[in-house]
Amino acid sequence: MAYGSALELETQLFLCKDLYGIDVKEALLVLNEVTKMLRAIIFKLEPSN
């Protein structure tokens, strides 16, 4: 679910860039960092097999 939400936000940012010419570079960088943190948290919370 969280990955899907991150991808949806990324899509919306690209639409803002393409449709309205808004600079979204910093927002994409922040989204990338948050996604990395989220992956690390999910990895730590997953049960070991």
Secondary structure, 3 states (H helix, E strand, C coil): CHHHHHHHHHHHHHHHHHHHCCCCHHHHHHHHHHHHHHHHHHHHHCCCC
